[in-house]
Amino acid sequence: MSTISTVIVDVQSIFRAGLKAFFEVTEEPKISVAGEEITAEGLILYLHKNLSTELVLLDLNLPDQDGLELIPQIRRQFKQVKILVLTSYSDYKFVGQALKNGADGYILKSNEPEHLLEAVQEIMAGNTYIAPGLHITPPNGKRLTNGKKSNYEDRFVIKQKLTKREHEVLELITQAKNNKEIAKELYISDQTVGVHRKNIMRKLGVRNTINLIKFALENQLV
């Protein structure tokens, strides 16, 4: 296998540096980290300028765009590029959605180094790779969390709770617009806006609009 031109997309600089150092001493497969990016926008610009790129190592939690939404964008514009999701999110919903959106493989940052090398070899050979311990459906019919809710959920996980329309409504709510103004802008009824507002507050665990706006801004949901 020839040297694989790779770009790492991850906000954690120490992680990128460690990954690059690891690849430098790896003989098989031979991986050359030709680029490092921290945003979806930066990655797209990079790929346009570096059409010889063969592999994207992609975290899902990016500051400017949901990584799950970025995958089909990469797939449409750069059909030759292999996409390996390298993240900390193990929920089967993320694994399944990433593969459905066009990712070639999915592996966790907590997996063993040999699993990462195996993943690269597999997807470069045209196969799909899912790291050991991951699922695309609930294992044994149960959620991976066994029904327990984490005390801490980061911005990426929180955003997955909301539908696209709920995101639109939430953004307008944070602009201090009332139901009638939101309804007019989105071409929906006042009642529908009210339903969306209640669903958003329920999903995010807040009880009033003030706390909803505060929560949205603190967690950079808009």
QUIGISUL-V558580 format. One record per pair of residues at least 4 apart in sequence whose C-alpha atoms are under 8 Angstrom apart, sorted by the first residue. I is the first residue (numbers start at 1). J is the second residue. D is the distance in whole Angstrom. If there is no record, write none. Layout:
BEGIN
i:I j:J d:D
i:I j:J d:D
END
This chain:
BEGIN
i:1 j:28 d:8
i:1 j:29 d:7
i:1 j:30 d:7
i:2 j:29 d:8
i:2 j:30 d:7
i:3 j:29 d:7
i:3 j:30 d:5
i:3 j:31 d:5
i:3 j:32 d:6
i:4 j:29 d:8
i:4 j:30 d:6
i:4 j:31 d:5
i:4 j:32 d:6
i:4 j:53 d:8
i:4 j:54 d:6
i:4 j:55 d:7
i:5 j:31 d:6
i:5 j:32 d:5
i:5 j:33 d:6
i:5 j:34 d:6
i:5 j:52 d:7
i:5 j:53 d:5
i:5 j:54 d:5
i:5 j:55 d:6
i:6 j:31 d:7
i:6 j:32 d:6
i:6 j:33 d:5
i:6 j:34 d:6
i:6 j:35 d:7
i:6 j:53 d:6
i:6 j:54 d:6
i:6 j:55 d:5
i:6 j:56 d:6
i:6 j:57 d:7
i:7 j:33 d:6
i:7 j:34 d:6
i:7 j:35 d:4
i:7 j:36 d:5
i:7 j:37 d:7
i:7 j:53 d:7
i:7 j:55 d:6
i:7 j:56 d:5
i:7 j:57 d:6
i:8 j:16 d:7
i:8 j:33 d:7
i:8 j:35 d:6
i:8 j:36 d:5
i:8 j:37 d:6
i:8 j:56 d:6
i:8 j:57 d:5
i:8 j:58 d:6
i:9 j:36 d:6
i:9 j:37 d:5
i:9 j:38 d:5
i:9 j:39 d:7
i:9 j:40 d:8
i:9 j:43 d:7
i:9 j:56 d:7
i:9 j:57 d:6
i:9 j:58 d:5
i:9 j:59 d:6
i:10 j:15 d:8
i:10 j:16 d:7
i:10 j:36 d:8
i:10 j:37 d:7
i:10 j:38 d:5
i:10 j:39 d:8
i:10 j:58 d:7
i:10 j:59 d:5
i:10 j:61 d:8
i:10 j:62 d:7
i:11 j:37 d:8
i:11 j:38 d:5
i:11 j:39 d:8
i:11 j:62 d:7
i:11 j:63 d:8
i:12 j:16 d:6
i:12 j:38 d:8
i:13 j:17 d:6
i:14 j:18 d:6
i:15 j:19 d:6
i:16 j:20 d:6
i:16 j:36 d:8
i:17 j:21 d:6
i:18 j:22 d:6
i:19 j:23 d:6
i:20 j:24 d:6
i:20 j:33 d:6
i:21 j:25 d:7
i:22 j:26 d:6
i:23 j:30 d:7
i:23 j:31 d:6
i:23 j:32 d:7
i:23 j:33 d:8
i:24 j:31 d:7
i:24 j:32 d:7
i:26 j:30 d:6
i:26 j:31 d:8
i:28 j:117 d:8
i:29 j:117 d:7
i:29 j:120 d:8
i:29 j:121 d:7
i:35 j:46 d:8
i:37 j:42 d:6
i:37 j:43 d:6
i:38 j:42 d:7
i:38 j:43 d:8
i:38 j:62 d:7
i:38 j:63 d:8
i:39 j:43 d:6
i:39 j:62 d:6
i:39 j:63 d:6
i:39 j:64 d:6
i:39 j:65 d:7
i:40 j:44 d:6
i:40 j:62 d:7
i:40 j:64 d:6
i:40 j:65 d:6
i:40 j:67 d:8
i:40 j:70 d:7
i:41 j:45 d:6
i:41 j:64 d:8
i:42 j:46 d:6
i:43 j:47 d:6
i:44 j:48 d:6
i:44 j:74 d:7
i:45 j:49 d:6
i:46 j:50 d:6
i:47 j:51 d:6
i:47 j:53 d:7
i:47 j:78 d:8
i:53 j:81 d:7
i:54 j:80 d:7
i:54 j:81 d:5
i:54 j:82 d:6
i:55 j:81 d:6
i:55 j:82 d:5
i:55 j:83 d:6
i:55 j:84 d:7
i:56 j:81 d:7
i:56 j:82 d:6
i:56 j:83 d:5
i:56 j:84 d:6
i:57 j:83 d:6
i:57 j:84 d:5
i:57 j:85 d:6
i:57 j:86 d:6
i:58 j:67 d:8
i:58 j:83 d:7
i:58 j:84 d:6
i:58 j:85 d:5
i:58 j:86 d:5
i:58 j:87 d:7
i:59 j:67 d:7
i:59 j:85 d:6
i:59 j:86 d:5
i:59 j:87 d:5
i:60 j:66 d:6
i:60 j:67 d:4
i:60 j:68 d:6
i:60 j:85 d:7
i:60 j:86 d:8
i:60 j:87 d:6
i:60 j:156 d:8
i:61 j:65 d:8
i:61 j:66 d:6
i:61 j:67 d:6
i:61 j:87 d:8
i:61 j:156 d:6
i:62 j:66 d:6
i:62 j:67 d:6
i:65 j:69 d:7
i:65 j:70 d:7
i:66 j:70 d:6
i:66 j:156 d:7
i:67 j:71 d:6
i:68 j:72 d:8
i:68 j:94 d:8
i:68 j:97 d:7
i:68 j:98 d:6
i:68 j:101 d:7
i:69 j:73 d:7
i:69 j:101 d:8
i:70 j:74 d:6
i:71 j:75 d:6
i:71 j:83 d:8
i:71 j:98 d:7
i:71 j:101 d:6
i:71 j:102 d:6
i:71 j:103 d:6
i:72 j:76 d:6
i:72 j:101 d:5
i:72 j:102 d:6
i:73 j:77 d:6
i:74 j:78 d:6
i:74 j:79 d:8
i:74 j:81 d:8
i:75 j:79 d:5
i:75 j:81 d:7
i:75 j:102 d:6
i:82 j:103 d:7
i:82 j:104 d:6
i:82 j:123 d:7
i:82 j:124 d:7
i:83 j:102 d:8
i:83 j:103 d:5
i:83 j:104 d:5
i:83 j:105 d:7
i:84 j:103 d:6
i:84 j:104 d:6
i:84 j:105 d:5
i:84 j:106 d:6
i:84 j:107 d:7
i:84 j:119 d:8
i:84 j:120 d:8
i:84 j:123 d:8
i:85 j:98 d:8
i:85 j:103 d:7
i:85 j:105 d:6
i:85 j:106 d:5
i:85 j:107 d:6
i:86 j:106 d:6
i:86 j:107 d:5
i:86 j:108 d:6
i:86 j:109 d:6
i:87 j:107 d:7
i:87 j:108 d:5
i:87 j:109 d:5
i:88 j:108 d:5
i:88 j:109 d:6
i:88 j:110 d:7
i:89 j:94 d:7
i:89 j:108 d:7
i:90 j:94 d:7
i:90 j:95 d:7
i:90 j:108 d:7
i:90 j:134 d:7
i:91 j:95 d:7
i:91 j:134 d:8
i:91 j:135 d:8
i:91 j:144 d:6
i:91 j:145 d:8
i:92 j:96 d:6
i:92 j:134 d:7
i:92 j:135 d:5
i:92 j:136 d:5
i:92 j:137 d:6
i:92 j:138 d:6
i:92 j:143 d:8
i:92 j:144 d:7
i:93 j:97 d:6
i:93 j:136 d:7
i:93 j:137 d:7
i:94 j:98 d:6
i:94 j:136 d:8
i:95 j:99 d:6
i:95 j:106 d:7
i:95 j:134 d:8
i:95 j:135 d:7
i:95 j:136 d:6
i:96 j:100 d:6
i:96 j:135 d:8
i:96 j:136 d:4
i:96 j:137 d:7
i:97 j:101 d:6
i:98 j:102 d:6
i:98 j:103 d:6
i:98 j:106 d:8
i:99 j:103 d:5
i:99 j:104 d:6
i:99 j:105 d:7
i:99 j:106 d:8
i:104 j:123 d:6
i:104 j:127 d:7
i:104 j:128 d:5
i:104 j:129 d:7
i:105 j:119 d:7
i:105 j:123 d:7
i:105 j:128 d:5
i:105 j:129 d:4
i:105 j:130 d:6
i:106 j:129 d:6
i:106 j:130 d:5
i:106 j:131 d:6
i:107 j:111 d:7
i:107 j:115 d:8
i:107 j:116 d:7
i:107 j:119 d:8
i:107 j:130 d:6
i:107 j:131 d:5
i:108 j:131 d:7
i:111 j:115 d:6
i:111 j:116 d:7
i:111 j:131 d:8
i:111 j:132 d:8
i:112 j:116 d:7
i:113 j:117 d:7
i:114 j:118 d:6
i:115 j:119 d:6
i:115 j:131 d:7
i:116 j:120 d:6
i:117 j:121 d:6
i:118 j:122 d:6
i:119 j:123 d:6
i:119 j:129 d:6
i:119 j:130 d:8
i:119 j:131 d:7
i:120 j:124 d:6
i:121 j:125 d:6
i:122 j:126 d:7
i:122 j:127 d:5
i:122 j:128 d:7
i:122 j:129 d:6
i:123 j:127 d:5
i:123 j:128 d:6
i:123 j:129 d:6
i:130 j:134 d:7
i:130 j:135 d:8
i:135 j:139 d:7
i:137 j:141 d:8
i:138 j:142 d:5
i:138 j:143 d:5
i:138 j:144 d:7
i:139 j:143 d:7
i:139 j:144 d:7
i:142 j:146 d:6
i:142 j:147 d:8
i:143 j:147 d:6
i:145 j:149 d:7
i:153 j:157 d:6
i:153 j:158 d:6
i:154 j:158 d:6
i:154 j:219 d:8
i:155 j:159 d:6
i:155 j:219 d:6
i:155 j:220 d:7
i:155 j:221 d:7
i:156 j:160 d:7
i:157 j:161 d:7
i:158 j:162 d:8
i:158 j:204 d:7
i:159 j:221 d:7
i:161 j:203 d:7
i:162 j:166 d:6
i:162 j:167 d:6
i:162 j:200 d:7
i:162 j:203 d:8
i:163 j:167 d:6
i:164 j:168 d:6
i:165 j:169 d:6
i:166 j:170 d:6
i:166 j:196 d:6
i:166 j:197 d:8
i:166 j:200 d:7
i:167 j:171 d:6
i:167 j:222 d:8
i:168 j:172 d:7
i:169 j:173 d:6
i:169 j:182 d:7
i:169 j:193 d:7
i:169 j:196 d:7
i:169 j:197 d:7
i:170 j:174 d:6
i:170 j:197 d:8
i:170 j:200 d:8
i:170 j:216 d:8
i:170 j:222 d:8
i:171 j:175 d:7
i:171 j:222 d:6
i:172 j:176 d:7
i:172 j:177 d:6
i:172 j:182 d:6
i:173 j:177 d:5
i:173 j:178 d:7
i:173 j:182 d:8
i:173 j:209 d:8
i:173 j:213 d:7
i:174 j:213 d:5
i:174 j:216 d:8
i:174 j:217 d:8
i:177 j:181 d:6
i:177 j:182 d:6
i:178 j:182 d:6
i:179 j:183 d:6
i:179 j:190 d:6
i:179 j:193 d:6
i:179 j:194 d:7
i:180 j:184 d:6
i:180 j:189 d:8
i:180 j:190 d:6
i:181 j:185 d:6
i:182 j:186 d:6
i:182 j:190 d:8
i:182 j:193 d:7
i:183 j:187 d:6
i:183 j:188 d:5
i:183 j:189 d:5
i:183 j:190 d:5
i:183 j:192 d:8
i:183 j:193 d:6
i:184 j:188 d:7
i:184 j:189 d:8
i:188 j:192 d:7
i:188 j:193 d:7
i:189 j:193 d:6
i:190 j:194 d:6
i:191 j:195 d:6
i:192 j:196 d:6
i:193 j:197 d:6
i:194 j:198 d:6
i:195 j:199 d:6
i:196 j:200 d:6
i:197 j:201 d:6
i:198 j:202 d:6
i:199 j:203 d:6
i:200 j:204 d:6
i:201 j:205 d:6
i:201 j:206 d:5
i:201 j:207 d:6
i:201 j:208 d:7
i:201 j:212 d:7
i:202 j:206 d:7
i:202 j:207 d:8
i:204 j:212 d:8
i:206 j:211 d:6
i:206 j:212 d:6
i:207 j:211 d:7
i:207 j:212 d:7
i:208 j:212 d:6
i:209 j:213 d:6
i:210 j:214 d:6
i:211 j:215 d:6
i:212 j:216 d:6
i:213 j:217 d:6
i:214 j:218 d:6
i:215 j:219 d:6
i:216 j:220 d:6
i:216 j:221 d:5
i:216 j:222 d:7
i:217 j:221 d:6
i:217 j:222 d:7
END
